[in-house]
Amino acid sequence: MNKLKKDMSPEEGEKLLRVLKARFEKNLNRHKGLEWAKVQGKLESNLEKLWSLNEMERTGGEPDVIGHDKNTGEYIFYDCSPESPKGRRSVCYDREGLEARTSHKPENNAIDMAAAMGIEILTEDQYRKLQKLGNFDTKTSSWVKTPSDIRKLGGALFADRRYGNIFVYHNSAPSYYGVRGFRGSLRV
């Protein structure tokens, strides 16, 4: 796995903030009652999280604010790209799944990629919450955090939207497909 350089130039940071602000303003239904100025203030005081958002953006996730945790004061970002992020597809679920493949190994796995980016892979509940904000993964699917009892038996979960419904399925963790990636979350 490639080591990622975890810094951004001031110009890259400003460009990302402009992109995030435009997305925030275009999709107010995702974060009713929240103000961009407060979100931006949090981001500007936490450059490591801004770097993680840049990784989400760079890999096609189109991150956006989907909530605010009143207890911690954190803003919650999810990947809101219409389809599973293009730069994170064709990956196994985790390292164990990747290492179990004897041939045609993909370059990476969802769990390690998310960790390297400083984000968390969406849980099934988070995925369902995202789907209440729009229609996502109508042509693709996304790995979701798999409970340990399922994972111990060799399986992993993924989800998508088809026929107007959200479906959660299982597959073996070593499997990968060109239309399956993963979505992440970040708290700032």
C-alpha positions in Angstrom: 0.0 0.0 0.0 1.3 3.4 -0.9 2.1 5.9 1.9 0.1 9.1 1.5 1.7 12.5 2.0 -0.6 14.1 4.6 -0.1 17.8 3.8 -1.7 20.3 1.4 -0.5 23.6 0.1 -2.5 26.7 1.2 -3.7 27.0 -2.4 -5.0 23.4 -2.4 -6.8 24.0 0.9 -8.4 27.1 -0.4 -9.5 25.3 -3.6 -11.0 22.5 -1.6 -12.9 24.9 0.7 -14.4 26.6 -2.3 -15.5 23.2 -3.7 -17.0 22.1 -0.3 -18.8 25.5 0.1 -20.3 25.3 -3.3 -21.5 21.7 -2.6 -22.8 22.7 0.8 -24.8 25.6 -0.7 -26.2 23.5 -3.6 -27.4 20.7 -1.3 -29.0 22.5 1.7 -31.4 19.6 2.2 -28.5 17.5 3.5 -27.8 19.8 6.4 -30.8 22.0 7.3 -30.1 24.6 9.9 -26.3 24.5 9.6 -24.1 27.4 8.6 -21.1 27.1 6.3 -19.1 29.7 8.2 -19.1 27.5 11.3 -18.2 24.4 9.2 -15.3 26.3 7.5 -14.0 27.5 10.9 -13.8 23.9 12.1 -12.0 22.8 8.9 -9.5 25.7 9.0 -8.6 24.8 12.5 -8.1 21.1 11.7 -5.8 20.7 8.7 -5.5 16.9 9.1 -9.2 16.5 8.7 -9.1 18.9 5.7 -6.5 16.6 4.2 -8.8 13.6 4.7 -11.6 15.5 3.0 -9.3 16.3 0.1 -8.6 12.5 -0.2 -12.3 11.9 -0.2 -12.7 14.5 -3.0 -9.6 13.3 -4.9 -11.0 9.8 -5.1 -14.4 10.9 -6.3 -16.4 10.8 -3.1 -17.9 14.4 -3.3 -17.9 14.8 0.5 -20.6 16.9 2.1 -21.9 17.8 5.5 -24.8 15.5 6.5 -25.2 16.4 10.1 -23.9 18.0 13.3 -23.3 16.1 16.6 -24.5 18.5 19.3 -22.8 16.6 22.0 -19.3 16.8 20.5 -19.7 19.9 18.3 -18.4 17.8 15.3 -19.7 18.2 11.8 -20.3 14.9 10.0 -19.3 14.4 6.4 -20.2 11.5 4.2 -19.3 10.7 0.6 -22.2 12.0 -1.4 -21.2 11.1 -5.0 -24.2 9.7 -6.9 -22.3 6.4 -7.4 -19.7 4.6 -5.3 -16.5 6.8 -5.6 -14.7 5.9 -8.8 -11.2 6.1 -7.3 -12.1 3.5 -4.7 -13.7 0.7 -6.7 -12.4 -2.8 -7.6 -11.2 -3.5 -4.1 -11.6 -6.4 -1.7 -13.2 -5.7 1.7 -10.1 -5.9 3.9 -6.4 -7.0 4.0 -7.3 -10.6 5.0 -9.6 -10.8 2.0 -7.0 -9.4 -0.3 -4.3 -11.8 1.0 -6.7 -14.8 0.6 -6.9 -14.2 -3.1 -4.5 -16.6 -5.0 -4.8 -14.8 -8.4 -6.0 -11.6 -9.9 -5.5 -9.6 -6.8 -6.8 -6.0 -6.8 -4.4 -3.2 -5.8 -6.0 -2.5 -2.5 -8.9 -3.1 0.0 -11.6 -0.9 1.4 -10.6 -1.0 5.1 -6.9 -0.2 4.5 -7.8 2.6 2.0 -10.2 4.2 4.4 -7.7 4.1 7.3 -4.9 5.6 5.1 -7.3 8.4 4.1 -8.2 9.0 7.8 -11.9 8.2 7.3 -14.3 5.4 8.5 -16.1 3.1 6.1 -19.9 3.7 6.4 -21.9 1.3 8.6 -25.1 -0.2 7.4 -27.0 2.4 9.5 -25.0 5.3 8.1 -25.6 4.0 4.6 -29.3 3.9 5.2 -29.1 7.5 6.6 -27.3 8.6 3.5 -30.0 7.1 1.3 -32.6 9.2 3.0 -30.8 12.2 1.5 -31.0 11.1 -2.1 -30.7 8.2 -4.5 -27.1 6.8 -4.2 -25.6 3.7 -5.8 -28.3 3.0 -8.3 -25.7 1.5 -10.7 -22.9 0.7 -8.3 -22.6 -0.8 -4.8 -20.5 0.0 -1.7 -18.9 -2.1 0.9 -20.2 -1.3 4.4 -18.7 -2.0 7.8 -19.2 -5.7 8.4 -20.0 -7.1 11.9 -17.2 -9.3 13.2 -19.3 -12.4 13.5 -20.0 -12.3 9.7 -16.4 -11.4 8.9 -15.0 -14.3 11.0 -16.9 -16.6 8.7 -15.3 -15.1 5.6 -18.1 -12.8 4.6 -18.5 -9.1 4.1 -21.5 -6.8 3.5 -22.2 -4.4 0.7 -25.2 -2.3 -0.2 -26.9 -0.5 -3.0 -30.2 1.1 -4.1 -32.3 -0.8 -6.7 -36.0 -0.8 -7.5 -36.5 2.2 -5.1 -35.2 0.2 -2.1 -32.0 -0.2 -0.2 -30.5 -3.7 -0.3 -27.7 -5.1 1.9 -26.1 -8.2 0.6 -23.2 -10.5 1.5 -20.2 -11.6 -0.5 -16.9 -13.3 0.4 -14.4 -10.6 1.6 -11.9 -11.5 -1.1 -14.3 -10.7 -3.9 -14.1 -7.4 -5.9 -16.0 -5.9 -8.8 -15.5 -2.9 -11.0 -18.7 -1.3 -9.8 -18.1 -1.9 -6.1 -16.2 0.6 -3.9 -16.8 2.1 -0.5 -18.1 5.3 1.0 -16.6 7.0 4.0 -17.5 9.3 6.9 -15.4 11.9 8.7 -16.2 13.8 11.8 -14.6 17.3 12.1 
